[in-house]
Amino acid sequence: MKIKCDLSKNYFKIYNEAKTVARNKRIILQKHKIPNLSYGMETIFLSTLLLFVSLMFFLNQYLIMGIILLILDIGYVLYLILKYLIIYKMSQKVNFESTIILDKEGLTYSSFYDIKMIFKWSKIKAIVIQKYSITILTDTPIYFYLNKECLDDVLKEANKHGSKMLVLEAS
């Protein structure tokens, strides 16, 4: 079954949830628990902490160390902004659509660079359902995220073909 989802509505919320799940994949697969601290909040917290530490160095007359940390913080924030813009532009090229095929072979994904990836059901380790997104985790560094509106189709195909797959829902 071909599942096509529109990610244009709540794109950044969907991406933030999916990135949180992908970054915490090991914990999710071991403990079956989705962390409360999202990727966006984690980056804001880290940036604020780095800014605070650099200000502490300034106040304690360690100007060079304060300047270095301030430059690192500004570079980190600029890197995140640039990364989000690149991801946004790449998604905009395909009109914020995410299309996967779930069938007896597993999950098939064709990117807009004409690259086709096929993951057998044994490679798919979990489906994580959150407020805005569905994230499909594999035993590789690759993950897939869809709008939650596609939930019924994904679960129907997963139950039909997938044998031992973890399905977690955020509370």
URTADA-V925377 format. One record per helix or strand of 3 or more residues. SS is the DSSP state (a for helix, b for strand). FROM is the first residue (numbers start at 1). LEN is the number of residues. If there is no record, write none. Layout:
BEGIN
ss->SS from->FROM len->LEN
ss->SS from->FROM len->LEN
END
This chain:
BEGIN
ss->b from->2 len->5
ss->a from->11 len->13
ss->a from->25 len->7
ss->a from->39 len->21
ss->a from->63 len->31
ss->b from->97 len->7
ss->b from->106 len->5
ss->b from->116 len->4
ss->a from->121 len->3
ss->b from->124 len->6
ss->b from->133 len->6
ss->b from->143 len->5
ss->a from->148 len->14
ss->b from->166 len->4
END
